[in-house]
Amino acid sequence: MRVFKIVTLMCVLSLVACSRQKDVAAFSTGPTEPVAGPGHMEIKITDNSQTGISPVEFNEVRAMRYVKEIVAFGPRPIGSANHKKVEDYIHAHLKGDVVEDDAFTIDTTEGKFPVRNIIAKYPGTRDGIIVIASHYDTNYPLRDTAYVGANDGASSSALLLEIANQLRGKKLDGYSVWLLWDDAEEAIKLPWTDDNSVYGVRHLAQKWQDDGTLKNIKAFLLEDMIGDADLNIERDENSTPWLEDLIYQAATRLGYQSHFFARTIPMEDDHKPFIQRHVPSADLIDFDYGYNNVFWHTTQDTVDKLSPKSLEIVGTVTLETVQMLDKK
């Protein structure tokens, strides 16, 4: 993901942590309350006790185990053996589910690479789809280092595996939910640019636009860097305002509002191709990972910086948001 920030990152950041170009833009601090007005939708809260995934559940211990197991594979840039191991790992956990692979090849300045998006589909009774996404690759420029991406990729990929456990075998009384492990989010070569990043979702968004799937997607919820022990999910200026409002209301209903939207910044991430196609989208991301992001895209992005409680918070808020979308 690329973030535009008001200040230049301090020199303590490593060269690779600055891999994505950052421009100057203002951001606001302080909690952002849901508002109605231009670009916002007034949300009416209704009882969701009869939905197919009620009450909201999330097994944070199991989710954390998934994080550790993914990290244990080591660096997993596209085209590597470890990357293929993680693909197989995700598929193994989805055995028996309806799973679709979107596989293709990208041709870059660094060569040709196989890319594979993995989509698990859980049908609902209502016409429409909610997509919950996470990238599972690690930074390609760091392929020769000990960078394991515990927060940046593993935490959100594990989150989706645990959400799959909550959806599996249940009749969803609402929209269908599709879980997307998207590939090749990271830039193949520095710097990060629009045509040298988010390869997986760019391909899939275009594919779904061409085959008519896109018009049925009611919301695209992106999870990225959500395991930080000091959890502070940003409010993203590039996300759909009314959907961000709904997420904040979900967090408030669960008593987790203190972990959401204390700061507002614009993010460029895997949701961008869907935003560009007018799909309501939101990026759930804690970009302040360590003091001034000293752990982002460095070998310090390790499991000891994460917390099962953070996984639980984001997981339950995500599931609560799905239920609220079903009843909206």
Secondary structure, DSSP 8 states (H G I E B T S, - for coil): -EE-BSS---TTS-TGGG-S---B---EES------STT---------TTSTT-S----HHHHHHHHHHHHTT----TTSHHHHHHHHHHHHHTTTSEEEEEEEEEEETTEEEEEEEEEEEE-EEEEEEEEEEEE----GGGTTTT---IIIIIIHHHHHHHHHHHHTT--EEEEEEEEEEE---S-SSSS--TTSS-HHHHHHHHHHHHHT-GGGEEEEEEEES--BSS--EEEETTS-HHHHHHHHHHHHHTT-GGGEEEEEE-EESTTHHHHTTT--EEEEE----SGGGTTTTSTT--GGGB-HHHHHHHHHHHHHHHHHHHH-
